Amino acid sequence: MATFISVPLKKSSEVDLVKPLSKFVTSTYPPGEEQTESLRAVEELNKLRKSALGRPLDKHESSLEILLRYYDQLCAIEPKFPFTELCLTFTWKDAFDKGSLFGGSVKLALASLGYEKTCVLFNVGALASQIASEQNLDNDEGLKTAAKFYQLASGAFAHIKDTVLSALNREPTMDISPETVGTLSQIMLSQAQEVFVLKATADKMKDAIVAKLANQAADYYGDAFKQCQYKENLPKEVLPVLAAKHCMMQATAELHQSALANQKKKFGEEITRLQHATELVKTAASRYDEYVNVKDLSDKISRALTAAKKDNDFIYHDRVPEVKDLEHIGKASLVKATAIQTPLSQKFTDLFEKMVPMAVQQSMSAANSRKADTVNRLIGSMREATNLCNGVLASLNLPAALEDLSGDAVPQSILEKSRAVVQQGGLQSIEQLIKDLPELLQRNREILDESLKMLDDEETTDNELRGKFNQRWSRTPSGDLYKPLRAEGNNFRNILDKAVQADQVVKERYTAHCEMIALLCKPENELCAAIPSANPAKTLQGSEVVNVLRAQLAQLDEVKREREVLEGEVKSVTFDMTAKFLTALAQDGAINEEALTTSELDTRYGSHTQRVQQNLRRQEELLSQIQVSHQEFSALKQSNSEANNREEVLKKLASAHDSYIEISCNIKEGTKFYNDLTEILLKFQNKCSDIVFARKTERDELLKELQQSIAREPSAPSFNIPSYQSNTPAPASGGPTPVPRTVFTQQQPQAKPQPPARPPLPNISPQAASTPVAPSSTNPPPVAPPSQAQGPPYSTYQGYPGYYQMPMAYNPYAYGQFNMPYMPYQAQGQAGCPGAPPAQQPYPYPQQPPQQQPYYPQQ
């Protein structure tokens, strides 16, 4: 009776987890202790997969523990790595497909961690069923262990049924399809209930309880049998075992219910139930004897039935009712599919405990972007104010106008600006930076073009194969898979186009101020000679207007220094949102990044924003005062053409200095931008390379499967039998089957007319008996036997045009080889030899076997 069904394990191909996961870790986390620990955890994860899937597993709880740990680890790392971008392809074979002579078993390769989890959980259920089937059911500990693992297997298969379609987003292999795993879950639940029936029987529980447990087990087996009827991929012995178990559990229920009837003095009901149980056991024994052993149960029922009949016949004489009139036996279920809730292993520890989930990483990225926008906005407003201030002062020729009261010396502010330009490299540094920009731009364009070309080439190959194999090419189209990467590539291209425009603006600005910047780079004597001289304006020295202007300019310098300090403080603000995001994710299951980040930014940068605004308002007031004071200063100053020319040159020199500083900063920022973009584009190129390599591997696997599928197809199409052979009888059994060839029909010898009936024998007297009687003229002459064997007559059908008949003496297919009958030569008008067999009918063309429908393995 103890025949239990176990499920075979799925087999997986080897996968290298180290390279893609390590690449993500090194690109995401800076070098340090955290990165080192994560890389070590990647190595441990790869070893864990090899232990769980890379070797045969013993039917022991320790092997199941390894599988459970690996499954828990997959669930733990799923939110921490972008597996959709890593393009890790997992290949698994169908557990129930044994393959064929010309090809391997059906397999499916998918770049999906959900697929890996589903297959690992299938192996958890399969191994649990194998461990349960190996238990010794003669002791209480074995019964408890078997029931526990059957319920775990049922829960694993039920979980797959509910999640497989959403995890794969495509049609799975037959073994993990919702219909198959649903059936397996029901089978495991049935076997767990049967174990409880055995335990209740061993514990000698009340017959009423055992009957209900057994009836429930029979009901479970009946449901499993119905679900399994149309599952062609399951092993052939599953269906008869389920049918036999259904009968046996129902017979067990009837046996114990009959004992209950005996206790209630319902002896007729007892006999009816035992008779019904006997019929059920006979059905199981006659149909499924090779799968289950029902002898013990049959003997037990037979003994009970004999005793019941004997007692009823001699003592009770109770009426024996019909089976249909009996009350239904109740049901009691003690089993339930184990819910799959991680962690399944009690010894599980997350290898990547310190690594934050991808949702937190994405929120951190968005938060850093918002922080950068805030910092850039504050710094940008301050730098814009500084440029505005410098432009206004340059247009007013301040402070050079106050320093140039002598009219012939170079103002001190101009000398300081000249020294600053020379210290920063002058024209040569800017020209070298401008010269390097096109090379950096071209390098980035080449990386981007090469990355997109890899995608284009692979997509072209995929489209060609899809057009060749049509529906057989079942994998996701490359065009759909590459949409996010192409969008990212187009974004990079737009960024480069905008950078080119910015470079052009900087070059035009440099061209406009190049002459004056070159003048600033000259020595003081050459600079002084290049500036026109004017009449002295010493009368303005010490005037109130000049003092007011100098005081206002000093205040303006103080405002500019305050902005520099503010800029440094804004850049130095640091904060980490990881803890808040993790808390929000744990509490709400989601992260409202915008609200959390905005609140934190207001707290961190609120005071800085107020100080920046106050600084900008103070500058605006000072510039207005300086413009008014400069008008008074200009009115007092002697104006002539020489003074105007000198002032105009000084304005241009001051503006050239400011432009030089700004252009130099812009070009350095551009150089840094291109270098940073190169690193980003290299990561993008690696991402494209990884997914293209994974797609090529997947393509090769699918091509191999298709080639094996084509090899399993019939090599020649079917054809119709010629009409002149459509009614030809098949050759006699026992003879060999000839190879296909042209077959000639033999000409049947003409039937000889039957001789007339013999006359009655004459009455011969004894006297005439001794006289010889001449033969009657009406009788035919005796037939002499042929002197030697002759070949059969030539065929009336001469074969296809151009075919020459083989001489009989050299025909290897004559008489002996194919059991052809001996045909003596027979002339016209001559009877055949007595007892000669009739001429054998010609062999027809052998029938072409019906063309099998090819089975295309799923990809």
C-alpha positions, 0 to 999 in steps of 0.5 A: 500500500505504501507506494508514493509518488515523488517528483524528479529534480530540474537540471540547470546549466552553469551560470557565472554570477561573479562577473556581472554582479561584481561589475555592478558592485564596483560601478555602484559603490566606491572602493572601500570596506563596503565594496570589499564585503559585497564582492566577497558576498558575490563569491559566496553566492556563486559557491552556494548556487554550485552547491545547490544546483551544480551537483546531485543532491542526496535525499536528505534534509541537509541537501534540502537545507542548501536549496532553501538557503539559496532560494532565500538568498535569491529572494533577498538579493532580488531588490538589491541588484538590477537583474533586468539590466545585468542580463544574467541568463538562466537555463533549465531543463524540463524535469519530465522530458527525457529527450530523444535520440536526436536531441536533448530534453526541452529547455528554456533560457531566460534572463529573469531572476524570477525564472531562477527562483521558480525553478529552484522552488520547484526543486525544493518541492521535488526534493521534499517529495523524494525525502518524504518518499524515503521515510520509514512509515513503520514508526511514528517519527517517519510518519511525521517527517513524511507528512511535513515534507509532503505538505512543504512540497504541496506548498512549493508547487502551489506557490509556483502555480500562483506566481509563475506567469507573472515571474516569467512574462511568457509561456513556461515549460510544461513542468512548471506550467500552472496546470502541471504544478497545480496537479503536483500540489494536489498529489502531494497533499493527497499523499500527506493525508494518506500518511495521516491515515496510516498514523491514525491506524497505527495509533489505533484511533477510533474507527469513525476518525480513521474512516473520515481521514481515509474518505478525505484522502480518497477525495483528494486522490480523486481530484488529483486523478481528474487533474492528471488525466490530460497531463501527457508530460507526467510519467505514465505510472502516475495516473494508475497509482492515483486511481489505485490509491483512490480505490484503496483509500475509499476501501479503507474508509468503508472498512473502518465505517463497517466496524463502526456499523458493527458497534452500532448493531447495524450488521446489514450495513456492515456487510454492505460496506465490506462488500463494497470495499471488496469490490474496490480492492478487486478493481485496484488489484485487477487493473493496477496490480503492477503499481500497488500491493493490495494483498494485506488490505484485501485479506483484512477486508475478506476476513472481516466480510466472512466473519460478518456474513457468518454472524449475520446468517446464523445469529442476527439475520439483519437485512443487507441494504444496497450501497446507494442506500448507505449514509455518506461517510464524513470527511476530515482533513488534517493537511494543508499546503505549507505557505511559502514565506521567506526565509524558509531556512532557519539558518539563513543569513543574508550575504548582502545584508549591508547592501541597500535595496534597488528602490533605496538606491534609486531613491538615493540617486533621485535625492542626489539629483535634487540636491545637485539641482539645489546646489547648482541653483544657489551657486549659479545665482551667486555666480550670475550676480558676480558676472553682472557686478563685474560687467557693470563695473567694467562698463563704468571703468571702475575701479580703474577710473579712480586709480587713473587720475594721473592719466599716464600710468597703468591703473593698479587694478589693471596690473593685478588683472594682468598678473592674474591672467599670466599666472593662469597660463594666458592665451596658451592655456585656453588655446590648448584646452580649446584644442583638446575639446574636439578630441574629447568630443570625438572619443565620446561619439565613437564610444556611443556609436560603437555601443549602438552599433552592437545593438543594431547588429544583434537586432538585425541578426535577430530579425533575420532569424525571426523571418527565417524561422517565423513562429519557432523563433520564440524569444523576445524581439531585440527591438523591444528589449533594447528600447530602454538602451536606445532611449538612453543612447539618444539621451547621450546623443542629445547631451553631446549635441548640446555640449557642441553648441556650448563649445561653440559659444565659448569659442566665439566669446574667446575670439571676441576678447582674444586681442585684449586678453593678449594685451593683458599678457604683455609686460607692464611697459608694453601694456602702458605703451598700448594704453592711450594717455590723457590729461591729468585729472589731479584736481579730482584727487581727494574730492568727496565723490571719489571717496564715496565711490571708493567706499562703495566699491569696497562694500561691493568687494565685501559682498563678493567675498561673502558670496565666495564663502557662501559658495564654499558652505553650500558645497560642503553640506552633506547628508545621507537619506539612506536611513530615512528611505529604509525606514519608509520602505519597511513601514509603508512598502514604498518610498515617497522620495520627492516628499522626503527629499524636499523636506530634508533639502529645506532643512539643510539649505533653508538658511543658505538660501536666505543668506544668498538672497540677502547678499543679492539684494545688498549687491543690487542696492550698492550697484544702484548707488555706484551708478549714481556716484559715477555719474557725478564723478564723470560730470566733474572729470574733464572730458576730451577725446584722449580721455575717452579713448583711454577710458574705453581701452581700460574698460576693454582690458577689465572686460577681457580679464573677466571674460578670460576667467569665465572662459577658462572656467567654462572650458575646464568644466567642459573638459571635466564634463567630457571626461566624466561622460566618457566613464558613463559612456564606457559603463553604457558600452559595457551594459550594451556588450553584456546584453548583446553577449547574453542575447548571442548565448540565448540565440545559440541555445535556441538555434541548437534547439531548433536544429535538434527539433528539425532533426527529429522531423521526418526526412521525406514527405508522405506521398500517395500510393499509385492507383494500380496498387491501391487494392493490392493485398499486403504480403503474407505475414512471416516473410521479410519486408522488401525494400522499396523498388519497382514491382512487377505483377505476374501473369496468371496462367490461363485456366484450362477448360474442365474435362467432361464428367466421367461416365459411370463405371460399366458393369463388367462381367467376371469373364470380361474382367480379365480382358484388357479394356482400351482407354476411353477416347474422351479422357485426356492423355496423361500429363508428363511431369516437366523434365526440369524447373522452369521460371515464371512467365514474363510479366505483362507489365513492362515497368516504367519507361526506360526500365530494363527487366533483370534476367531471372538467372541473376535476380537476387530477389527471386524465389528463395530470398522472399519465399516466392513459390515454385512456378513450373513452366506450363504450356497452353492447354496443359494442366498444372502440377497437382498440389502446386501453390497458386501464384503469389501476389506481387509486393506493393510499395511499402507504406510511408509511415505517417508523418509525425508532428514535430515537437518544437522545444520551447525557448 
